[in-house]
């Protein structure tokens, strides 16, 4: 058979960095191309990893699997091939190439492919690829970049203000004295235009984490000086961008996790390096509930716990937001997952998320139960703190790893190496933001979270929502140990 060739090109009114940020994501096409219904990357690989396979269905019901063959951030080129399809495109190989236009503000996009076609279908398939895929793709991406992603109804007067370079007055939670939840009050703040490297975001959903409680109590005053605004993560839409930002445009849906507190607000400026795109099909509420917790689960499982089939894992607060993700993810990898919870209702939730053995109680006594189940835990993920200190040591098997993730019952007393060496234990106390120190690292970990969600490896945690003004109620419930899953503040 003769190879069929299709070549098309177009000019896109956006900087090359902006266009490439979309196209280098091998799984982004269901967000911007009308011909693609839904898509997922197989085997939990990231969408910019050479060799990954995207498995997608078309709007007409056809099904295609394509493999990424090459990706060059230096040259703005990617190449891919069809490995399986219900459309008769055989030996199909396509290359996307971007070049900056002279003024630097526009991009030349060249899309070319070759393939074999069954006799008599050559012209039909060339037209399908040329018009239905390439030319439609050019038009779809141009619209996507000019208008941003869907669900822009929440933006009203803000873009007008932003385009004038004006500050925006917006409600935010302010803490003027450390202490009880009631110290958090809703006030109006002025949010200036974004500085270089920043984006200004109209926030719709704000993640609530136990770390916010530590800040409110004043346990880390240098981290949240007074007056201050708690909160480390949120989702929403880009209002405008500061100088030097080319990877995002107004209207783009993003979620962020930021090492500087301040997310309990309806509008906020954050470094673009702290942001990642929200995939199509993921709501703002889910993104705000999942990003920080999901990234935490990712590095605990991959980088610190090295969780695999047969690993004996003990997870405290197994029905909480991070606990649910850890149980489900680790169980899916074949680990033996043991969880502690305070009530029978929480035990039910933990089991629903993959926890095979649940220890119920408020007494911080669990080591004997662990040894009744197995020969001690290989890994303990501890958010309880000092009240569980001795029991964690007793529950660990020799050569086990103790990961201190939080201190709900109070700060841990010093952990002596001489104490740990009695069982050849290792101890770590990670900070999530060190594992996403670059935007590339954040995108990679976030993509694993979205992929785990798409494939059902993890479920969206139960999300309880509160109005922004009711942040104190959310903290009250979190500290009462009555909460399960994730909490989100709604800013609009």
C-alpha positions as CSV (number, residue, x, y, z in Angstrom):
1,X,0.0,0.0,0.0
2,X,1.1,3.6,-0.7
3,X,1.5,5.8,2.3
4,X,-1.1,8.6,2.5
5,X,0.2,12.0,3.7
6,X,-1.7,14.9,5.3
7,X,-0.1,18.2,6.0
8,X,-1.8,21.3,7.5
9,X,-0.6,24.4,9.3
10,X,-2.0,27.5,10.9
11,X,-1.1,30.6,12.9
12,X,-2.3,30.8,16.5
13,X,-2.7,34.2,18.2
14,X,-0.9,33.2,21.4
15,X,2.8,32.9,22.4
16,X,4.5,29.6,21.6
17,X,4.9,28.9,25.4
18,X,1.2,29.1,25.8
19,X,0.3,26.9,22.9
20,X,3.0,24.3,23.8
21,X,1.8,24.2,27.4
22,X,-1.5,22.8,26.1
23,X,-0.1,20.5,23.3
24,X,2.7,19.0,25.2
25,X,0.1,17.5,27.6
26,X,-0.7,14.3,25.6
27,X,-4.0,14.0,27.4
28,X,-5.3,17.5,27.0
29,X,-7.2,17.0,23.7
30,X,-10.5,16.1,25.4
31,X,-10.5,19.6,26.9
32,X,-10.1,21.5,23.6
33,X,-10.8,19.3,20.6
34,X,-14.5,18.8,19.8
35,X,-13.9,15.4,18.1
36,X,-12.6,13.8,21.4
37,X,-15.2,12.7,23.9
38,X,-13.0,11.5,26.8
39,X,-9.4,10.4,27.2
40,X,-7.1,8.8,29.8
41,X,-3.4,7.9,30.0
42,X,-2.9,4.2,30.7
43,X,-0.8,2.6,33.5
44,X,-0.7,5.7,35.7
45,X,2.0,7.3,33.6
46,X,2.3,11.1,33.2
47,X,0.9,12.7,30.1
48,X,4.3,14.1,29.0
49,X,6.3,10.8,29.4
50,X,7.6,9.3,26.2
51,X,6.0,5.9,25.7
52,X,2.7,6.8,27.5
53,X,-0.5,5.7,25.8
54,X,-3.6,7.8,25.6
55,X,-6.8,5.8,25.4
56,X,-9.7,7.8,24.1
57,X,-13.1,7.7,22.5
58,X,-14.3,10.0,19.7
59,X,-17.6,11.9,19.7
60,X,-18.8,9.5,17.0
61,X,-18.2,6.5,19.2
62,X,-14.9,5.3,17.6
63,X,-12.0,4.3,19.9
64,X,-8.3,5.0,19.5
65,X,-5.1,4.3,21.5
66,X,-2.1,6.4,20.6
67,X,1.5,6.3,22.0
68,X,3.7,9.3,22.5
69,X,7.0,8.6,20.6
70,X,9.0,11.8,21.2
71,X,8.7,15.1,23.0
72,X,11.1,18.1,22.8
73,X,10.5,21.1,25.0
74,X,13.6,22.7,23.3
75,X,12.3,22.4,19.8
76,X,8.5,22.3,20.5
77,X,8.0,19.0,18.7
78,X,6.0,15.9,19.6
79,X,5.5,12.7,17.6
80,X,2.9,10.0,18.2
81,X,1.5,6.9,16.6
82,X,-1.7,4.9,16.6
83,X,-1.3,1.5,18.3
84,X,-4.9,0.4,18.1
85,X,-8.1,1.9,16.6
86,X,-11.5,1.2,15.3
87,X,-10.9,3.5,12.3
88,X,-8.7,2.0,9.6
89,X,-5.7,4.3,9.9
90,X,-2.7,1.8,9.7
91,X,0.9,2.7,10.4
92,X,-0.3,6.2,11.4
93,X,2.5,8.5,12.6
94,X,1.9,12.2,13.3
95,X,4.2,15.1,14.2
96,X,3.2,18.4,15.8
97,X,5.8,21.2,15.4
98,X,5.5,24.8,16.7
99,X,7.6,27.8,15.7
100,X,7.4,31.4,17.0
101,X,6.2,34.0,14.6
102,X,8.5,37.0,14.2
103,X,6.7,39.3,16.6
104,X,6.9,36.6,19.4
105,X,3.2,36.9,20.2
106,X,1.9,34.3,17.8
107,X,2.7,30.7,16.9
108,X,3.1,28.8,13.7
109,X,1.6,25.3,14.1
110,X,2.5,22.6,11.6
111,X,0.7,19.2,11.8
112,X,1.7,16.4,9.5
113,X,1.0,12.6,9.3
114,X,1.5,9.6,7.1
115,X,-0.6,6.4,7.2
116,X,-1.8,3.5,5.1
117,X,-5.5,3.2,4.1
118,X,-7.6,0.3,2.8
119,X,-8.0,0.4,-1.0
120,X,-10.9,2.7,-2.0
121,X,-10.8,4.6,1.3
122,X,-7.7,6.8,0.7
123,X,-9.5,10.1,-0.1
124,X,-12.1,9.5,2.7
125,X,-9.5,9.0,5.3
126,X,-7.3,11.9,4.1
127,X,-10.3,14.2,4.3
128,X,-11.2,12.9,7.8
129,X,-7.7,13.6,9.1
130,X,-7.2,16.9,7.3
131,X,-10.6,18.4,8.0
132,X,-12.1,16.5,10.9
133,X,-8.9,16.3,13.0
134,X,-6.3,18.9,12.0
135,X,-8.3,21.9,10.7
136,X,-11.0,21.4,13.3
137,X,-8.2,21.1,15.9
138,X,-6.7,24.4,14.8
139,X,-10.1,26.1,15.2
140,X,-10.9,24.4,18.5
141,X,-7.6,25.3,20.1
142,X,-7.8,28.9,18.9
143,X,-11.2,29.2,20.5
144,X,-10.0,27.4,23.7
145,X,-7.1,29.9,24.0
146,X,-9.0,33.0,23.2
147,X,-12.0,32.2,25.4
148,X,-10.5,30.0,28.1
149,X,-12.1,26.9,29.3
150,X,-15.8,26.4,30.1
151,X,-17.6,27.4,33.2
152,X,-16.7,31.1,33.2
153,X,-20.1,32.3,34.5
154,X,-18.6,33.2,37.9
155,X,-16.5,36.0,36.4
156,X,-18.4,39.3,36.1
157,X,-16.9,42.7,36.7
158,X,-13.5,41.4,37.7
159,X,-12.0,41.1,34.2
160,X,-13.0,44.7,33.5
161,X,-11.3,45.9,36.6
162,X,-8.3,43.7,35.9
163,X,-7.9,45.0,32.4
164,X,-7.7,48.5,33.8
165,X,-4.8,47.5,36.1
166,X,-6.9,48.2,39.2
167,X,-6.9,46.5,42.5
168,X,-9.9,44.4,43.4
169,X,-11.8,44.6,46.7
170,X,-12.7,41.1,47.8
171,X,-13.8,39.2,51.0
172,X,-11.2,37.2,52.9
173,X,-10.8,35.5,56.3
174,X,-8.5,37.5,58.5
175,X,-6.8,36.3,61.7
176,X,-5.8,39.1,64.1
177,X,-5.1,37.0,67.1
178,X,-4.1,33.4,67.4
179,X,-6.4,31.0,69.2
180,X,-9.9,29.7,68.7
181,X,-11.8,29.3,65.4
182,X,-13.8,32.4,66.3
183,X,-10.7,34.5,65.9
184,X,-11.2,34.1,62.1
185,X,-13.4,36.9,60.8
186,X,-14.5,37.9,57.3
187,X,-13.1,41.2,56.1
188,X,-12.6,43.0,52.8
189,X,-9.1,43.1,51.4
190,X,-7.6,44.8,48.4
191,X,-5.9,42.5,45.9
192,X,-3.5,44.4,43.5
193,X,-2.8,43.5,39.9
194,X,-0.5,40.5,39.7
195,X,3.2,41.1,39.9
196,X,5.8,39.5,37.5
197,X,5.4,35.7,37.5
198,X,2.0,35.8,39.2
199,X,-1.6,35.2,38.3
200,X,-4.7,36.8,39.9
201,X,-7.3,34.2,40.5
202,X,-11.1,34.5,41.2
203,X,-11.3,31.6,43.7
204,X,-14.4,29.4,43.8
205,X,-13.4,26.5,46.1
206,X,-10.8,26.6,48.9
207,X,-9.3,23.4,50.4
208,X,-9.3,23.2,54.2
209,X,-6.5,21.2,55.9
210,X,-5.5,20.4,59.4
211,X,-2.3,22.4,58.8
212,X,-4.6,25.5,58.7
213,X,-5.5,24.7,62.3
214,X,-1.9,24.8,63.4
215,X,-1.5,28.2,61.8
216,X,-4.6,29.5,63.4
217,X,-3.4,28.4,66.8
218,X,-0.1,30.2,66.4
219,X,2.1,27.1,66.5
220,X,4.1,28.6,63.6
221,X,3.9,32.4,64.0
222,X,6.8,33.0,61.6
223,X,4.8,31.2,58.9
224,X,1.6,33.2,59.4
225,X,2.4,36.6,61.0
226,X,-0.6,38.6,62.2
227,X,-2.8,39.9,60.8
228,X,-2.9,37.0,58.3
229,X,-5.1,34.8,56.1
230,X,-4.8,31.0,56.5
231,X,-5.1,28.4,53.7
232,X,-2.7,26.7,51.3
233,X,-4.8,25.7,48.3
234,X,-7.7,26.7,46.2
235,X,-9.3,26.4,42.7
236,X,-10.8,28.9,40.4
237,X,-10.3,31.0,37.3
238,X,-7.5,33.2,36.2
239,X,-8.6,36.8,36.1
240,X,-5.3,38.3,34.7
241,X,-1.6,37.5,34.5
242,X,1.5,39.4,35.5
243,X,4.5,40.2,33.3
244,X,6.3,37.2,32.1
245,X,3.4,34.8,32.4
246,X,2.6,33.1,29.1
247,X,1.4,29.7,30.1
248,X,-2.0,30.8,31.4
249,X,-4.7,33.2,30.0
250,X,-7.7,34.8,31.6
251,X,-10.5,32.3,32.0
252,X,-8.3,29.3,32.5
253,X,-9.4,26.9,35.3
254,X,-6.6,26.2,37.7
255,X,-5.9,24.8,41.1
256,X,-2.9,25.6,43.2
257,X,-1.0,24.6,46.4
258,X,1.1,27.4,47.7
259,X,3.7,27.4,50.5
260,X,2.6,30.9,51.5
261,X,-0.7,31.0,53.4
262,X,-3.6,33.1,52.1
263,X,-6.1,31.0,50.3
264,X,-9.1,31.7,52.5
265,X,-10.1,34.5,50.2
266,X,-12.3,35.0,47.1
267,X,-9.5,36.7,45.1
268,X,-5.8,36.0,45.4
269,X,-2.5,36.5,43.6
270,X,-0.2,33.4,43.5
271,X,3.0,32.5,41.6
272,X,2.2,30.8,38.4
273,X,4.7,28.1,39.4
274,X,2.3,27.0,42.1
275,X,-0.6,26.4,39.7
276,X,-1.7,23.5,37.6
277,X,-4.6,23.1,35.2
278,X,-7.9,21.5,36.2
279,X,-8.7,18.7,33.8
280,X,-12.0,18.5,32.0
281,X,-14.5,16.6,34.0
282,X,-13.0,17.6,37.4
283,X,-15.1,20.2,39.3
284,X,-13.5,23.1,41.2
285,X,-14.7,21.6,44.4
286,X,-13.0,18.3,43.7
287,X,-9.8,19.9,42.5
288,X,-9.6,22.0,45.7
289,X,-10.4,19.0,47.9
290,X,-7.9,16.7,46.1
291,X,-4.7,18.6,45.0
292,X,-2.8,19.0,48.2
293,X,-4.1,15.8,49.7
294,X,-3.6,13.8,46.5
295,X,0.0,15.1,46.1
296,X,0.6,14.2,49.7
297,X,-0.6,10.7,49.1
298,X,1.5,10.4,46.0
299,X,4.8,11.3,47.7
300,X,4.0,9.2,50.8
301,X,3.3,6.2,48.6
302,X,6.0,6.6,46.0
303,X,8.9,8.5,47.5
304,X,8.8,7.7,51.3
305,X,6.8,4.6,51.8
306,X,7.8,2.8,48.6
307,X,4.4,1.0,48.9
308,X,4.1,-2.1,46.8
309,X,2.4,-5.5,46.9
310,X,2.7,-7.0,50.3
311,X,3.7,-3.8,52.2
312,X,2.1,-3.7,55.6
313,X,0.8,-0.1,56.0
314,X,-0.7,1.5,59.1
315,X,-2.7,4.7,58.3
316,X,-4.0,6.8,61.2
317,X,-7.2,8.9,60.6
318,X,-8.0,6.5,57.8
319,X,-11.4,8.1,57.1
320,X,-10.0,11.6,56.7
321,X,-9.2,13.3,53.4
322,X,-5.6,12.1,53.1
323,X,-6.4,8.8,54.8
324,X,-9.1,7.8,52.3
325,X,-6.7,8.4,49.4
326,X,-3.8,6.6,51.1
327,X,-6.0,3.5,51.8
328,X,-7.4,3.3,48.3
329,X,-4.1,4.0,46.5
330,X,-2.1,1.6,48.6
331,X,-4.7,-1.1,48.5
332,X,-4.8,-0.8,44.7
333,X,-1.0,-1.5,44.7
334,X,-1.5,-4.7,46.7
335,X,-0.5,-3.4,50.1
336,X,-2.0,-4.8,53.4
337,X,-3.8,-1.6,54.7
338,X,-4.6,-1.2,58.4
339,X,-6.3,2.0,59.6
340,X,-7.3,3.6,62.8
341,X,-10.5,5.6,63.3
342,X,-12.5,7.0,66.2
343,X,-16.0,5.7,65.4
344,X,-17.8,2.8,63.7
345,X,-19.2,5.2,61.0
346,X,-15.6,6.2,60.1
347,X,-14.7,2.6,60.0
348,X,-17.3,2.0,57.4
349,X,-15.9,4.9,55.3
350,X,-12.4,3.6,55.6
351,X,-13.4,0.1,54.5
352,X,-15.2,1.7,51.5
353,X,-11.9,3.3,50.5
354,X,-9.8,0.1,50.6
355,X,-8.8,-0.2,54.2
356,X,-8.8,-4.0,54.9
357,X,-8.5,-3.9,58.7
358,X,-9.9,-1.1,60.8
359,X,-9.0,-0.4,64.5
360,X,-11.7,1.7,66.2
361,X,-11.2,3.8,69.3
362,X,-10.2,7.1,70.7
363,X,-7.6,5.7,73.2
364,X,-4.4,5.8,71.1
365,X,-3.9,2.1,71.8
366,X,-3.5,0.1,68.6
367,X,-0.1,-1.7,68.6
368,X,-1.4,-5.0,69.9
369,X,-4.2,-5.0,67.4
370,X,-1.7,-4.4,64.6
371,X,0.5,-7.4,65.8
372,X,-2.7,-9.5,65.9
373,X,-3.2,-8.8,62.2
374,X,0.4,-9.1,61.0
375,X,4.0,-9.1,62.2
376,X,4.1,-5.4,62.6
377,X,3.8,-2.5,60.2
378,X,6.4,-1.8,57.6
379,X,5.3,1.8,57.3
380,X,3.3,4.0,59.7
381,X,1.8,7.2,58.4
382,X,1.0,9.2,61.5
383,X,-1.0,12.4,61.7
384,X,-1.9,11.9,65.4
385,X,1.2,13.3,67.0
386,X,2.5,12.9,70.5
387,X,-0.3,10.8,72.1
388,X,0.4,8.0,69.6
389,X,4.2,8.2,70.0
390,X,4.8,5.1,72.0
391,X,2.2,3.0,70.3
392,X,3.6,3.8,66.8
393,X,7.0,2.6,68.0
394,X,5.5,-0.6,69.3
395,X,3.4,-1.2,66.1
396,X,6.3,-1.0,63.7
397,X,8.1,-4.0,62.5
398,X,11.9,-4.1,62.6
399,X,13.4,-2.0,59.9
400,X,10.1,-0.1,59.5
401,X,9.6,3.5,58.5
402,X,7.7,6.0,60.6
403,X,6.4,9.0,58.7
404,X,5.2,11.9,60.8
405,X,2.6,13.7,58.8
406,X,0.8,15.8,61.5
407,X,0.4,16.4,65.2
408,X,-3.4,16.5,65.9
409,X,-2.8,15.5,69.6
410,X,0.1,17.8,70.1
411,X,3.7,18.2,68.9
412,X,5.9,15.1,69.0
413,X,8.5,14.9,71.7
414,X,12.0,14.5,70.3
415,X,12.6,11.3,68.5
416,X,16.0,10.0,69.6
417,X,18.2,8.0,67.2
418,X,19.1,5.8,70.1
419,X,15.4,4.9,70.5
420,X,14.9,4.2,66.8
421,X,18.0,2.0,66.5
422,X,16.5,-0.5,69.0
423,X,14.4,-1.7,66.0
424,X,16.5,-0.3,63.2
425,X,13.6,2.1,62.4
426,X,13.8,5.1,60.1
427,X,11.9,8.3,60.7
428,X,10.9,11.1,58.3
429,X,8.8,14.3,58.6
430,X,8.1,15.6,55.1
431,X,6.9,19.0,53.9
432,X,4.6,18.6,50.9
433,X,5.9,21.8,49.1
434,X,9.5,20.4,48.9
435,X,8.1,17.7,46.7
436,X,6.6,20.2,44.2
437,X,9.4,22.7,44.2
438,X,9.0,23.4,40.5
439,X,5.9,23.6,38.3
440,X,7.1,20.6,36.3
441,X,7.1,18.6,39.5
442,X,3.7,19.8,40.5
443,X,2.3,19.0,37.1
444,X,3.8,15.5,37.2
445,X,2.4,14.7,40.6
446,X,-1.0,16.3,39.9
447,X,-1.3,14.3,36.7
448,X,-0.8,11.1,38.7
449,X,-3.6,12.2,41.0
450,X,-6.0,13.0,38.1
451,X,-5.1,9.7,36.4
452,X,-5.7,7.7,39.6
453,X,-9.1,9.4,39.9
454,X,-9.9,8.7,36.2
455,X,-9.1,5.1,36.5
456,X,-10.9,4.5,39.8
457,X,-7.7,3.8,41.7
458,X,-8.9,6.5,44.1
459,X,-12.3,8.0,44.7
460,X,-13.2,11.6,45.3
461,X,-13.3,12.0,49.1
462,X,-16.6,12.9,50.6
463,X,-16.6,16.7,50.4
464,X,-18.4,18.9,53.0
465,X,-18.8,22.5,51.9
466,X,-19.0,25.7,54.0
467,X,-19.4,29.3,52.9
468,X,-16.2,31.3,53.2
469,X,-17.7,33.3,56.0
470,X,-18.2,30.1,57.9
471,X,-14.5,29.0,58.0
472,X,-14.7,29.0,61.8
473,X,-17.5,26.3,61.7
474,X,-15.3,24.2,59.4
475,X,-12.4,24.4,61.9
476,X,-14.7,23.6,64.8
477,X,-15.9,20.4,63.1
478,X,-12.4,19.4,62.0
479,X,-11.1,19.7,65.5
480,X,-14.1,17.9,67.0
481,X,-13.0,14.7,65.1
482,X,-16.5,14.5,63.7
483,X,-15.5,15.2,60.1
484,X,-14.7,12.7,57.4
485,X,-13.3,13.1,54.0
486,X,-12.5,16.7,52.8
487,X,-13.7,20.2,53.6
488,X,-14.0,23.0,51.1
489,X,-14.9,26.6,51.6
490,X,-17.0,28.1,48.8
491,X,-16.0,31.6,47.8
492,X,-18.7,32.3,45.3
